[in-house]
Amino acid sequence: MRVHFRETLNNRWLIFGLRLALGGIFIAASVGKIPHQAEFINTVTSYGILPDNLAQLYGSVLPWVELFIGCCLVLGIFLTFASALSILLVLSFIIASAYGLLHPIEDSCGCFGQLIPMSHSASVALDVIMLLMAVLLLRGNRAESLSVGALLSKLNPRWGRRGRFVFEKGIKFAAIAIVVLAIGIPLVGGAQNSIDSMLDDALEQGKPGFLFFYSEGCGDCDKEKPIINGLERDYEGRVVFIYISYKEELQAVEEFNVNKTPTMLLVVGKDSNGEFVFQRFDDFTSEEKLRDSLDQVLGSGAH
């Protein structure tokens, strides 16, 4: 039984299929996130699992790590490293999805950005399958057969053993970098202003947008955030809440003329010039005042 299982793991066609399937999932996930990174960072922040600075970092880096892993698996380059890294990544996905099931967060997990809306329950199921695939890849025969990696390994300049090793690793890394940039750069270049896009989508659906500008180390921001989290839960489906780091989202800070934190903006529409119309709340603002303003906007239909 054990011998048969080991032979199955060493089947190059099985490994080839797992590589393509898991790599394709990672690439699709990254392609759905990179053009809309502000929305994804906002989704990560709204979970409340990580401190805001770590949530910003995770949301910024994750789509590119997914793209790197996906390209490594599909091309058959650095398979051991990519398989091990994918296990760590998928474990973090499982934690986030399980948390989303147990807490009132957005219906969509944000796993594939705007490409494929997916519920938290569906995300958990997919994550478990991805984890199994990654473990099989890590334990199976990862020889670079049926891959671009195998072709690159055949390049054998006469530079001595150490020189060949450096050349092989270097050319493989260069191949991955070229593919990642070829896929990722057009996505970044074609992206719209994500926050404006989110607000436009909300207003088109008849929902006001609520922008919360915060910064790390701001005492009033720390007091305000639980209030905003509570409002987001209570007004789920009726108001779109967007968390914006004062030091990271400089374009939004300039666009909305924000010069201190916390600052909250309740966006209710656009004027004749296409500019956003909003109510501004500077400094710490009580829950009662924010709730009254939201109820008035929702009740009046001004949005």
Backbone as CSV, one residue per row, in Angstrom:
resi,resn,N_x,N_y,N_z,CA_x,CA_y,CA_z,C_x,C_y,C_z
1,MET,0.834,-1.200,0.000,0.000,0.000,0.000,0.874,1.257,0.000
2,ARG,1.868,1.272,0.909,2.742,2.425,1.004,3.583,2.574,-0.252
3,VAL,4.053,1.426,-0.796,4.847,1.458,-2.016,4.020,1.981,-3.181
4,HIS,2.775,1.521,-3.264,1.893,1.981,-4.340,1.648,3.484,-4.230
5,PHE,1.445,3.973,-2.995,1.217,5.402,-2.786,2.443,6.204,-3.209
6,ARG,3.630,5.683,-2.883,4.867,6.374,-3.242,5.037,6.407,-4.758
7,GLU,4.683,5.310,-5.416,4.768,5.276,-6.870,3.805,6.280,-7.498
8,THR,2.628,6.409,-6.891,1.642,7.374,-7.390,2.183,8.791,-7.282
9,LEU,2.816,9.097,-6.140,3.374,10.429,-5.944,4.494,10.723,-6.927
10,ASN,5.184,9.689,-7.379,6.295,9.869,-8.300,5.859,9.882,-9.764
11,ASN,4.551,9.760,-9.994,4.041,9.792,-11.359,4.174,11.216,-11.908
12,ARG,4.956,11.358,-12.973,5.236,12.708,-13.462,3.998,13.389,-14.040
13,TRP,3.050,12.584,-14.551,1.829,13.183,-15.097,0.933,13.721,-13.980
14,LEU,0.923,13.030,-12.830,0.181,13.543,-11.680,0.789,14.864,-11.212
15,ILE,2.104,14.883,-11.076,2.780,16.106,-10.643,2.550,17.227,-11.642
16,PHE,2.597,16.899,-12.921,2.353,17.894,-13.967,0.948,18.483,-13.838
17,GLY,-0.052,17.625,-13.628,-1.423,18.101,-13.477,-1.610,18.959,-12.235
18,LEU,-1.007,18.526,-11.129,-1.095,19.307,-9.894,-0.441,20.669,-10.052
19,ARG,0.718,20.679,-10.716,1.416,21.943,-10.953,0.543,22.923,-11.716
20,LEU,-0.027,22.450,-12.812,-0.843,23.336,-13.650,-2.094,23.807,-12.916
21,ALA,-2.741,22.896,-12.197,-3.986,23.246,-11.504,-3.731,24.255,-10.391
22,LEU,-2.791,23.940,-9.506,-2.524,24.837,-8.385,-1.918,26.148,-8.865
23,GLY,-0.993,26.063,-9.827,-0.408,27.287,-10.374,-1.448,28.154,-11.047
24,GLY,-2.374,27.542,-11.766,-3.438,28.305,-12.419,-4.336,29.021,-11.425
25,ILE,-4.632,28.369,-10.304,-5.461,28.998,-9.272,-4.749,30.223,-8.699
26,PHE,-3.460,30.083,-8.403,-2.709,31.210,-7.850,-2.633,32.370,-8.842
27,ILE,-2.411,32.062,-10.113,-2.331,33.133,-11.115,-3.680,33.836,-11.256
28,ALA,-4.773,33.058,-11.284,-6.109,33.660,-11.389,-6.396,34.559,-10.187
29,ALA,-5.995,34.107,-8.991,-6.216,34.910,-7.784,-5.449,36.224,-7.848
30,SER,-4.209,36.173,-8.338,-3.401,37.398,-8.409,-3.944,38.352,-9.472
31,VAL,-4.376,37.801,-10.613,-4.907,38.632,-11.693,-6.177,39.361,-11.241
32,GLY,-6.944,38.728,-10.353,-8.153,39.376,-9.839,-7.875,40.448,-8.813
33,LYS,-6.692,40.427,-8.203,-6.385,41.378,-7.128,-5.525,42.564,-7.573
34,ILE,-4.534,42.311,-8.429,-3.547,43.346,-8.750,-4.171,44.636,-9.306
35,PRO,-5.161,44.563,-10.210,-5.732,45.825,-10.706,-6.572,46.561,-9.668
36,HIS,-6.908,45.901,-8.572,-7.795,46.499,-7.563,-7.210,46.295,-6.160
37,GLN,-5.939,46.654,-5.998,-5.275,46.362,-4.739,-5.855,47.141,-3.571
38,ALA,-6.357,48.360,-3.824,-6.944,49.134,-2.728,-8.156,48.416,-2.150
39,GLU,-8.988,47.833,-3.030,-10.144,47.085,-2.539,-9.700,45.868,-1.737
40,PHE,-8.660,45.181,-2.240,-8.212,43.987,-1.530,-7.598,44.347,-0.179
41,ILE,-6.802,45.401,-0.141,-6.223,45.849,1.137,-7.339,46.219,2.101
42,ASN,-8.382,46.859,1.583,-9.521,47.211,2.417,-10.210,45.960,2.961
43,THR,-10.305,44.922,2.136,-10.904,43.660,2.579,-10.076,43.030,3.688
44,VAL,-8.740,42.991,3.503,-7.859,42.417,4.523,-7.978,43.191,5.823
45,THR,-7.999,44.520,5.732,-8.107,45.361,6.931,-9.424,45.127,7.648
46,SER,-10.511,44.949,6.882,-11.833,44.789,7.489,-11.959,43.503,8.296
47,TYR,-11.118,42.502,8.013,-11.157,41.272,8.801,-10.783,41.541,10.257
48,GLY,-9.862,42.478,10.469,-9.455,42.805,11.833,-8.576,41.760,12.487
49,ILE,-8.012,40.829,11.703,-7.154,39.785,12.263,-5.763,40.334,12.542
50,LEU,-5.242,41.118,11.602,-3.892,41.662,11.708,-3.938,43.133,12.119
51,PRO,-2.880,43.628,12.770,-2.770,45.076,12.983,-2.791,45.783,11.630
52,ASP,-3.212,47.029,11.624,-3.423,47.734,10.366,-2.181,47.771,9.487
53,ASN,-1.003,47.997,10.102,0.209,48.080,9.289,0.540,46.731,8.640
54,LEU,0.331,45.636,9.376,0.573,44.306,8.807,-0.489,43.948,7.763
55,ALA,-1.723,44.384,8.007,-2.788,44.136,7.025,-2.480,44.848,5.710
56,GLN,-1.974,46.084,5.812,-1.574,46.826,4.610,-0.465,46.099,3.870
57,LEU,0.543,45.628,4.616,1.667,44.926,3.994,1.205,43.627,3.347
58,TYR,0.400,42.859,4.070,-0.099,41.577,3.554,-0.912,41.799,2.279
59,GLY,-1.812,42.776,2.308,-2.650,43.043,1.147,-1.869,43.545,-0.051
60,SER,-0.765,44.245,0.198,0.057,44.774,-0.893,0.936,43.704,-1.522
61,VAL,1.479,42.819,-0.680,2.460,41.842,-1.152,1.799,40.570,-1.687
62,LEU,0.695,40.149,-1.069,0.096,38.855,-1.387,-0.173,38.620,-2.870
63,PRO,-0.802,39.564,-3.603,-1.080,39.270,-5.020,0.179,38.963,-5.823
64,TRP,1.272,39.627,-5.510,2.513,39.394,-6.244,3.159,38.071,-5.833
65,VAL,3.031,37.699,-4.561,3.530,36.395,-4.134,2.725,35.284,-4.805
66,GLU,1.415,35.468,-4.893,0.576,34.486,-5.584,0.989,34.350,-7.048
67,LEU,1.260,35.468,-7.696,1.668,35.429,-9.100,3.017,34.729,-9.251
68,PHE,3.938,34.999,-8.333,5.260,34.354,-8.360,5.116,32.839,-8.196
69,ILE,4.340,32.410,-7.193,4.147,30.973,-6.958,3.484,30.320,-8.161
70,GLY,2.446,30.958,-8.687,1.735,30.392,-9.831,2.643,30.204,-11.034
71,CYS,3.476,31.208,-11.308,4.390,31.100,-12.451,5.436,30.011,-12.215
72,CYS,5.951,29.905,-10.985,6.922,28.850,-10.665,6.322,27.467,-10.895
73,LEU,5.098,27.267,-10.446,4.467,25.952,-10.572,4.161,25.622,-12.025
74,VAL,3.599,26.571,-12.750,3.235,26.307,-14.141,4.476,26.057,-14.993
75,LEU,5.534,26.837,-14.763,6.748,26.684,-15.555,7.638,25.549,-15.055
76,GLY,7.382,25.069,-13.836,8.192,23.999,-13.288,9.559,24.464,-12.842
77,ILE,9.613,25.650,-12.213,10.870,26.237,-11.753,10.781,26.463,-10.243
78,PHE,11.854,26.105,-9.527,11.889,26.263,-8.071,10.682,25.580,-7.412
79,LEU,10.402,24.351,-7.791,9.188,23.666,-7.357,9.146,23.428,-5.848
80,THR,10.268,23.044,-5.249,10.278,22.785,-3.806,9.951,24.053,-3.031
81,PHE,10.609,25.144,-3.386,10.366,26.415,-2.706,8.930,26.882,-2.917
82,ALA,8.459,26.810,-4.171,7.102,27.267,-4.471,6.054,26.422,-3.764
83,SER,6.284,25.107,-3.684,5.329,24.218,-3.012,5.268,24.520,-1.515
84,ALA,6.442,24.693,-0.894,6.480,24.986,0.544,5.845,26.341,0.841
85,LEU,6.143,27.335,0.017,5.572,28.666,0.222,4.060,28.647,0.022
86,SER,3.588,27.853,-0.932,2.144,27.783,-1.169,1.412,27.177,0.028
87,ILE,2.045,26.236,0.722,1.427,25.651,1.920,1.231,26.721,2.984
88,LEU,2.258,27.525,3.221,2.154,28.595,4.219,1.067,29.597,3.829
89,LEU,1.014,29.917,2.545,0.031,30.885,2.077,-1.391,30.350,2.235
90,VAL,-1.582,29.098,1.835,-2.921,28.498,1.915,-3.374,28.373,3.370
91,LEU,-2.460,28.086,4.283,-2.820,28.042,5.704,-3.341,29.396,6.173
92,SER,-2.721,30.464,5.705,-3.219,31.801,6.075,-4.598,32.040,5.470
93,PHE,-4.839,31.510,4.258,-6.163,31.639,3.645,-7.225,30.908,4.477
94,ILE,-6.862,29.714,4.950,-7.814,28.920,5.731,-8.185,29.645,7.020
95,ILE,-7.197,30.238,7.672,-7.458,30.997,8.900,-8.407,32.149,8.617
96,ALA,-8.130,32.905,7.541,-8.976,34.056,7.205,-10.396,33.624,6.835
97,SER,-10.512,32.562,6.043,-11.840,32.106,5.617,-12.643,31.568,6.800
98,ALA,-11.977,30.827,7.693,-12.664,30.311,8.874,-13.119,31.459,9.768
99,TYR,-12.271,32.467,9.887,-12.642,33.654,10.674,-13.854,34.349,10.046
100,GLY,-13.856,34.417,8.701,-14.976,35.046,8.007,-16.285,34.303,8.206
101,LEU,-16.211,32.986,8.364,-17.419,32.200,8.614,-17.986,32.464,10.005
102,LEU,-17.098,32.734,10.952,-17.509,32.882,12.348,-17.821,34.315,12.742
103,HIS,-17.481,35.263,11.885,-17.699,36.674,12.208,-18.445,37.348,11.063
104,PRO,-19.229,38.399,11.378,-19.996,39.108,10.344,-19.105,39.995,9.489
105,ILE,-18.511,39.406,8.432,-17.683,40.158,7.501,-18.369,40.117,6.145
106,GLU,-17.810,40.791,5.160,-18.399,40.818,3.820,-18.706,39.405,3.320
107,ASP,-19.746,39.303,2.493,-20.146,37.997,1.977,-19.048,37.361,1.137
108,SER,-18.339,38.176,0.350,-17.276,37.646,-0.499,-15.948,37.664,0.248
109,CYS,-15.166,36.599,0.070,-13.887,36.506,0.779,-12.813,37.373,0.148
110,GLY,-12.996,37.786,-1.105,-11.982,38.589,-1.789,-10.818,37.765,-2.310
111,CYS,-10.958,36.432,-2.304,-9.858,35.543,-2.707,-9.406,35.774,-4.142
112,PHE,-10.361,36.035,-5.027,-10.041,36.266,-6.434,-10.334,37.710,-6.839
113,GLY,-10.312,38.617,-5.857,-10.592,40.005,-6.159,-11.971,40.159,-6.767
114,GLN,-12.040,40.931,-7.848,-13.315,41.124,-8.528,-13.521,40.119,-9.661
115,LEU,-12.567,39.215,-9.827,-12.652,38.255,-10.925,-13.730,37.206,-10.680
116,ILE,-13.720,36.619,-9.464,-14.686,35.574,-9.117,-15.169,35.805,-7.685
117,PRO,-16.384,36.328,-7.482,-16.911,36.443,-6.119,-17.050,35.058,-5.493
118,MET,-16.595,34.916,-4.260,-16.629,33.597,-3.622,-16.992,33.751,-2.152
119,SER,-17.907,32.935,-1.672,-18.307,32.968,-0.273,-17.214,32.375,0.598
120,HIS,-17.298,32.637,1.902,-16.291,32.109,2.824,-16.351,30.582,2.908
121,SER,-17.547,30.019,2.833,-17.663,28.559,2.897,-17.031,27.912,1.672
122,ALA,-17.279,28.485,0.485,-16.658,27.964,-0.733,-15.149,28.144,-0.682
123,SER,-14.717,29.247,-0.083,-13.283,29.513,0.032,-12.592,28.481,0.913
124,VAL,-13.221,28.115,2.021,-12.635,27.096,2.904,-12.470,25.780,2.156
125,ALA,-13.505,25.392,1.393,-13.429,24.135,0.636,-12.299,24.179,-0.384
126,LEU,-12.186,25.290,-1.108,-11.119,25.419,-2.097,-9.746,25.425,-1.423
127,ASP,-9.648,26.104,-0.283,-8.362,26.174,0.424,-7.894,24.790,0.860
128,VAL,-8.823,23.973,1.326,-8.459,22.611,1.754,-7.942,21.803,0.564
129,ILE,-8.604,21.949,-0.588,-8.157,21.249,-1.794,-6.775,21.742,-2.211
130,MET,-6.574,23.064,-2.153,-5.272,23.632,-2.518,-4.180,23.154,-1.568
131,LEU,-4.510,23.043,-0.289,-3.526,22.569,0.689,-3.120,21.135,0.382
132,LEU,-4.103,20.298,0.051,-3.805,18.905,-0.301,-2.918,18.841,-1.547
133,MET,-3.222,19.657,-2.534,-2.425,19.676,-3.759,-0.991,20.111,-3.470
134,ALA,-0.834,21.133,-2.632,0.503,21.634,-2.313,1.317,20.599,-1.544
135,VAL,0.661,19.879,-0.622,1.356,18.839,0.145,1.794,17.705,-0.771
136,LEU,0.926,17.304,-1.698,1.288,16.247,-2.643,2.461,16.678,-3.525
137,LEU,2.453,17.945,-3.924,3.568,18.444,-4.728,4.872,18.436,-3.939
138,LEU,4.784,18.800,-2.667,5.995,18.872,-1.845,6.550,17.482,-1.554
139,ARG,5.657,16.497,-1.387,6.094,15.141,-1.054,6.422,14.309,-2.288
140,GLY,5.858,14.680,-3.428,6.052,13.886,-4.627,7.380,14.160,-5.309
141,ASN,7.560,13.540,-6.438,8.778,13.706,-7.235,8.715,15.058,-7.934
142,ARG,9.566,15.985,-7.497,9.529,17.344,-8.045,10.595,17.558,-9.122
143,ALA,11.096,16.451,-9.672,12.066,16.588,-10.759,11.448,17.434,-11.870
144,GLU,12.240,18.345,-12.418,11.700,19.324,-13.353,11.484,18.716,-14.738
145,SER,10.622,17.709,-14.798,10.270,17.117,-16.087,9.012,17.788,-16.600
146,LEU,8.801,17.730,-17.927,7.627,18.347,-18.548,7.520,19.820,-18.147
147,SER,8.629,20.525,-18.174,8.623,21.898,-17.680,9.667,22.743,-18.391
148,VAL,9.483,24.049,-18.287,10.489,24.984,-18.783,11.765,24.848,-17.956
149,GLY,11.596,24.549,-16.653,12.753,24.367,-15.790,13.678,23.280,-16.288
150,ALA,13.101,22.202,-16.821,13.914,21.099,-17.351,14.719,21.548,-18.563
151,LEU,14.114,22.361,-19.404,14.824,22.856,-20.579,15.973,23.784,-20.181
152,LEU,15.714,24.652,-19.202,16.755,25.580,-18.763,17.904,24.843,-18.093
153,SER,17.589,23.729,-17.428,18.634,22.948,-16.756,19.607,22.316,-17.749
154,LYS,19.173,22.164,-19.009,20.030,21.539,-20.015,21.088,22.502,-20.556
155,LEU,20.865,23.797,-20.289,21.886,24.763,-20.703,23.117,24.554,-19.830
156,ASN,24.228,24.292,-20.427,25.386,23.844,-19.652,26.664,24.556,-20.114
157,PRO,26.807,25.826,-19.733,28.033,26.530,-20.131,29.256,25.926,-19.428
158,ARG,30.369,26.025,-20.049,31.591,25.433,-19.496,32.265,26.403,-18.522
159,TRP,31.609,26.581,-17.380,32.112,27.528,-16.387,32.525,26.832,-15.097
160,GLY,32.637,25.541,-15.096,32.917,24.835,-13.861,31.630,24.562,-13.105
161,ARG,31.733,23.721,-12.084,30.548,23.293,-11.340,29.834,24.467,-10.672
162,ARG,30.594,25.306,-9.992,29.971,26.442,-9.299,29.384,27.434,-10.303
163,GLY,30.115,27.669,-11.375,29.625,28.598,-12.387,28.342,28.114,-13.026
164,ARG,28.274,26.796,-13.313,27.041,26.245,-13.886,25.869,26.391,-12.929
165,PHE,26.137,26.159,-11.619,25.065,26.278,-10.619,24.519,27.704,-10.588
166,VAL,25.418,28.677,-10.533,24.992,30.078,-10.484,24.255,30.454,-11.760
167,PHE,24.768,29.994,-12.896,24.126,30.301,-14.177,22.719,29.724,-14.232
168,GLU,22.580,28.462,-13.812,21.276,27.807,-13.874,20.254,28.522,-12.997
169,LYS,20.643,28.814,-11.741,19.702,29.493,-10.845,19.379,30.893,-11.351
170,GLY,20.395,31.566,-11.866,20.176,32.923,-12.355,19.241,32.980,-13.542
171,ILE,19.424,32.067,-14.488,18.579,32.103,-15.687,17.146,31.683,-15.353
172,LYS,16.986,30.793,-14.373,15.642,30.406,-13.952,14.934,31.568,-13.256
173,PHE,15.672,32.253,-12.399,15.076,33.408,-11.716,14.708,34.490,-12.733
174,ALA,15.589,34.704,-13.720,15.304,35.702,-14.747,14.044,35.327,-15.535
175,ALA,13.884,34.030,-15.820,12.704,33.581,-16.561,11.428,33.851,-15.773
176,ILE,11.467,33.541,-14.474,10.298,33.795,-13.628,10.005,35.290,-13.551
177,ALA,11.054,36.108,-13.366,10.868,37.558,-13.242,10.245,38.131,-14.508
178,ILE,10.702,37.672,-15.674,10.160,38.172,-16.945,8.675,37.848,-17.067
179,VAL,8.312,36.615,-16.725,6.905,36.206,-16.842,6.028,36.961,-15.845
180,VAL,6.512,37.086,-14.594,5.738,37.811,-13.574,5.511,39.259,-13.994
181,LEU,6.562,39.919,-14.468,6.425,41.315,-14.893,5.560,41.434,-16.139
182,ALA,5.674,40.470,-17.050,4.869,40.511,-18.271,3.378,40.404,-17.954
183,ILE,3.039,39.634,-16.927,1.631,39.495,-16.528,1.201,40.653,-15.634
184,GLY,2.043,41.014,-14.651,1.643,41.967,-13.622,1.637,43.421,-14.040
185,ILE,2.658,43.855,-14.799,2.765,45.272,-15.147,1.566,45.784,-15.938
186,PRO,1.091,45.068,-16.971,-0.106,45.563,-17.674,-1.328,45.682,-16.765
187,LEU,-1.420,44.787,-15.775,-2.552,44.861,-14.847,-2.478,46.117,-13.997
188,VAL,-1.264,46.458,-13.546,-1.080,47.675,-12.753,-1.334,48.899,-13.605
189,GLY,-0.787,48.884,-14.829,-0.938,50.030,-15.718,-2.375,50.283,-16.127
190,GLY,-3.175,49.202,-16.182,-4.557,49.364,-16.610,-5.529,49.600,-15.475
191,ALA,-5.020,49.634,-14.258,-5.908,49.800,-13.105,-6.411,51.227,-12.987
192,GLN,-7.651,51.382,-12.559,-8.215,52.697,-12.297,-7.866,53.107,-10.875
193,ASN,-8.203,54.346,-10.544,-8.110,54.746,-9.152,-9.105,53.889,-8.381
194,SER,-8.596,52.959,-7.589,-9.441,51.926,-6.992,-10.485,52.503,-6.044
195,ILE,-10.096,53.485,-5.240,-11.033,54.044,-4.269,-12.155,54.776,-4.997
196,ASP,-11.808,55.565,-6.010,-12.842,56.235,-6.803,-13.758,55.209,-7.460
197,SER,-13.161,54.121,-7.938,-13.946,53.068,-8.579,-14.925,52.432,-7.596
198,MET,-14.446,52.185,-6.378,-15.320,51.606,-5.353,-16.476,52.549,-5.035
199,LEU,-16.177,53.845,-4.923,-17.227,54.822,-4.624,-18.233,54.924,-5.767
200,ASP,-17.720,54.930,-6.997,-18.616,54.993,-8.152,-19.554,53.789,-8.176
201,ASP,-18.990,52.622,-7.923,-19.817,51.403,-7.915,-20.879,51.480,-6.813
202,ALA,-20.468,51.974,-5.637,-21.425,52.081,-4.528,-22.559,53.040,-4.871
203,LEU,-22.204,54.206,-5.413,-23.225,55.204,-5.739,-24.167,54.706,-6.835
204,GLU,-23.632,53.965,-7.797,-24.467,53.397,-8.851,-25.485,52.406,-8.291
205,GLN,-25.112,51.750,-7.187,-26.017,50.798,-6.538,-26.938,51.476,-5.523
206,GLY,-26.847,52.807,-5.424,-27.695,53.529,-4.493,-27.216,53.477,-3.062
207,LYS,-25.905,53.255,-2.873,-25.348,53.172,-1.520,-24.364,54.309,-1.294
208,PRO,-24.402,54.955,-0.130,-23.362,55.939,0.188,-22.048,55.227,0.506
209,GLY,-20.956,55.952,0.376,-19.648,55.418,0.741,-19.143,56.098,2.004
210,PHE,-18.478,55.341,2.852,-17.944,55.891,4.102,-16.438,55.654,4.119
211,LEU,-15.661,56.734,4.049,-14.205,56.647,4.050,-13.676,56.926,5.454
212,PHE,-12.837,56.041,5.942,-12.211,56.209,7.255,-10.706,56.333,7.053
213,PHE,-10.181,57.557,7.195,-8.746,57.805,7.089,-8.128,57.660,8.480
214,TYR,-7.130,56.784,8.581,-6.499,56.522,9.874,-4.986,56.474,9.698
215,SER,-4.267,56.489,10.799,-2.816,56.322,10.758,-2.363,55.553,11.988
216,GLU,-1.251,54.863,11.846,-0.709,54.083,12.956,-0.200,55.008,14.053
217,GLY,-0.415,54.605,15.304,0.055,55.399,16.428,-0.860,56.554,16.775
218,CYS,-1.997,56.644,16.104,-2.968,57.716,16.370,-3.967,57.213,17.411
219,GLY,-3.943,57.809,18.608,-4.813,57.358,19.692,-6.283,57.480,19.360
220,ASP,-6.678,58.618,18.773,-8.090,58.796,18.411,-8.528,57.810,17.326
221,CYS,-7.577,57.454,16.428,-7.899,56.453,15.394,-8.187,55.104,16.042
222,ASP,-7.380,54.752,17.052,-7.583,53.481,17.750,-8.926,53.451,18.468
223,LYS,-9.369,54.603,18.975,-10.679,54.666,19.640,-11.821,54.662,18.618
224,GLU,-11.545,55.251,17.442,-12.592,55.368,16.428,-12.830,54.052,15.689
225,LYS,-11.759,53.285,15.489,-11.870,52.097,14.635,-12.923,51.100,15.118
226,PRO,-13.007,50.761,16.425,-14.078,49.839,16.851,-15.471,50.367,16.544
227,ILE,-15.631,51.693,16.602,-16.921,52.292,16.271,-17.234,52.068,14.796
228,ILE,-16.223,52.298,13.937,-16.417,52.114,12.503,-16.703,50.649,12.193
229,ASN,-15.979,49.749,12.872,-16.220,48.313,12.674,-17.660,47.948,13.022
230,GLY,-18.166,48.509,14.131,-19.539,48.231,14.540,-20.552,48.780,13.550
231,LEU,-20.286,49.983,13.033,-21.184,50.562,12.037,-21.178,49.738,10.751
232,GLU,-19.999,49.248,10.379,-19.905,48.434,9.171,-20.747,47.176,9.297
233,ARG,-20.753,46.570,10.472,-21.580,45.377,10.680,-23.060,45.730,10.635
234,ASP,-23.435,46.836,11.277,-24.847,47.202,11.370,-25.427,47.672,10.032
235,TYR,-24.582,48.301,9.210,-25.074,48.846,7.940,-24.603,48.020,6.741
236,GLU,-24.267,46.759,6.999,-23.791,45.881,5.926,-24.839,45.778,4.822
237,GLY,-24.395,45.948,3.578,-25.298,45.868,2.437,-25.963,47.182,2.094
238,ARG,-25.849,48.178,2.988,-26.479,49.482,2.728,-25.468,50.609,2.565
239,VAL,-24.283,50.449,3.156,-23.221,51.451,3.082,-21.915,50.725,2.779
240,VAL,-21.093,51.306,1.896,-19.784,50.729,1.576,-18.725,51.442,2.409
241,PHE,-18.067,50.702,3.282,-17.031,51.253,4.154,-15.658,50.982,3.553
242,ILE,-14.813,52.021,3.536,-13.467,51.904,2.971,-12.469,52.452,3.984
243,TYR,-11.508,51.621,4.370,-10.469,52.014,5.311,-9.242,52.484,4.522
244,ILE,-8.743,53.673,4.829,-7.658,54.261,4.045,-6.517,54.687,4.969
245,SER,-5.345,54.127,4.724,-4.162,54.505,5.500,-3.672,55.876,5.060
246,TYR,-3.541,56.781,5.997,-3.148,58.165,5.710,-1.762,58.227,5.063
247,LYS,-0.880,57.310,5.466,0.501,57.344,4.967,0.697,56.513,3.706
248,GLU,-0.257,55.638,3.408,-0.096,54.746,2.260,-0.867,55.232,1.031
249,GLU,-2.101,55.667,1.212,-2.954,56.055,0.085,-2.865,57.570,-0.133
250,LEU,-1.700,58.020,-0.606,-1.443,59.458,-0.731,-2.345,60.116,-1.775
251,GLN,-2.681,59.386,-2.817,-3.547,59.949,-3.851,-4.924,60.276,-3.291
252,ALA,-5.473,59.368,-2.488,-6.788,59.606,-1.881,-6.710,60.737,-0.862
253,VAL,-5.621,60.788,-0.092,-5.445,61.856,0.898,-5.462,63.215,0.214
254,GLU,-4.759,63.306,-0.921,-4.715,64.574,-1.652,-6.055,64.880,-2.307
255,GLU,-6.677,63.864,-2.901,-7.934,64.078,-3.609,-9.032,64.610,-2.688
256,PHE,-9.085,64.079,-1.461,-10.146,64.482,-0.535,-9.666,65.513,0.486
257,ASN,-8.468,66.049,0.257,-7.943,67.136,1.086,-7.959,66.787,2.577
258,VAL,-7.435,65.615,2.887,-7.364,65.159,4.276,-5.999,65.542,4.841
259,ASN,-5.986,66.250,5.963,-4.716,66.703,6.527,-4.494,66.258,7.966
260,LYS,-5.367,65.401,8.470,-5.161,64.863,9.812,-6.010,63.611,9.979
261,THR,-5.706,62.858,11.023,-6.475,61.645,11.310,-6.927,61.664,12.765
262,PRO,-8.053,61.023,13.063,-8.951,60.385,12.093,-9.800,61.397,11.346
263,THR,-10.108,61.094,10.112,-11.056,61.869,9.318,-12.007,60.878,8.661
264,MET,-13.295,61.160,8.756,-14.308,60.324,8.122,-15.073,61.144,7.091
265,LEU,-15.329,60.548,5.937,-16.107,61.201,4.895,-17.286,60.318,4.528
266,LEU,-18.468,60.870,4.577,-19.678,60.161,4.163,-20.048,60.663,2.772
267,VAL,-19.712,59.878,1.749,-19.900,60.282,0.350,-21.318,59.947,-0.080
268,VAL,-22.063,60.974,-0.507,-23.487,60.783,-0.803,-23.831,60.932,-2.279
269,GLY,-22.881,61.382,-3.100,-23.177,61.548,-4.515,-22.096,62.329,-5.217
270,LYS,-22.443,62.845,-6.417,-21.528,63.668,-7.193,-22.248,64.935,-7.642
271,ASP,-21.461,66.027,-7.788,-22.060,67.277,-8.252,-22.017,67.337,-9.778
272,SER,-22.417,68.474,-10.325,-22.506,68.622,-11.785,-21.137,68.543,-12.460
273,ASN,-20.062,68.765,-11.699,-18.712,68.691,-12.248,-18.088,67.307,-12.091
274,GLY,-18.866,66.377,-11.554,-18.350,65.033,-11.363,-17.527,64.854,-10.107
275,GLU,-17.554,65.846,-9.206,-16.812,65.748,-7.955,-17.684,65.087,-6.886
276,PHE,-17.043,64.334,-6.006,-17.794,63.665,-4.944,-18.339,64.688,-3.942
277,VAL,-19.576,64.458,-3.530,-20.224,65.280,-2.500,-20.225,64.466,-1.218
278,PHE,-19.737,65.061,-0.124,-19.619,64.290,1.112,-19.755,65.174,2.347
279,GLN,-20.081,64.516,3.451,-20.040,65.131,4.779,-18.702,64.756,5.414
280,ARG,-18.063,65.711,6.059,-16.748,65.478,6.642,-16.843,65.452,8.175
281,PHE,-16.137,64.518,8.765,-16.044,64.426,10.226,-14.563,64.390,10.601
282,ASP,-14.064,65.474,11.151,-12.669,65.543,11.562,-12.529,65.194,13.038
283,ASP,-11.385,64.600,13.380,-11.090,64.213,14.761,-12.042,63.101,15.224
284,PHE,-11.917,62.733,16.473,-12.759,61.663,17.013,-14.219,62.104,16.991
285,THR,-15.083,61.233,16.483,-16.511,61.530,16.359,-17.294,60.411,17.023
286,SER,-18.294,60.783,17.787,-19.059,59.789,18.538,-19.861,58.884,17.613
287,GLU,-20.139,57.693,18.100,-20.944,56.753,17.329,-22.326,57.320,17.057
288,GLU,-22.893,58.008,18.039,-24.245,58.561,17.888,-24.300,59.553,16.731
289,LYS,-23.298,60.420,16.635,-23.293,61.419,15.563,-23.139,60.757,14.190
290,LEU,-22.253,59.792,14.093,-22.057,59.098,12.821,-23.304,58.313,12.428
291,ARG,-23.905,57.646,13.415,-25.099,56.852,13.133,-26.261,57.747,12.692
292,ASP,-26.408,58.895,13.321,-27.471,59.831,12.935,-27.280,60.303,11.495
293,SER,-26.026,60.595,11.133,-25.753,61.061,9.770,-26.050,59.963,8.754
294,LEU,-25.663,58.744,9.055,-25.946,57.624,8.163,-27.440,57.406,8.012
295,ASP,-28.165,57.460,9.125,-29.613,57.244,9.063,-30.305,58.339,8.255
296,GLN,-29.815,59.570,8.383,-30.426,60.670,7.638,-30.212,60.492,6.131
297,VAL,-28.982,60.101,5.754,-28.692,59.904,4.330,-29.492,58.728,3.771
298,LEU,-29.534,57.640,4.509,-30.274,56.461,4.055,-31.774,56.723,4.018
299,GLY,-32.225,57.493,4.995,-33.665,57.782,5.056,-34.117,58.784,4.013
300,SER,-33.238,59.738,3.668,-33.627,60.783,2.724,-33.513,60.348,1.275
301,GLY,-32.711,59.266,1.054,-32.490,58.850,-0.330,-31.637,59.817,-1.097
302,ALA,-30.817,60.645,-0.361,-30.000,61.651,-1.014,-28.859,61.053,-1.803
303,HIS,-28.540,59.789,-1.489,-27.448,59.145,-2.189,-27.889,58.567,-3.518
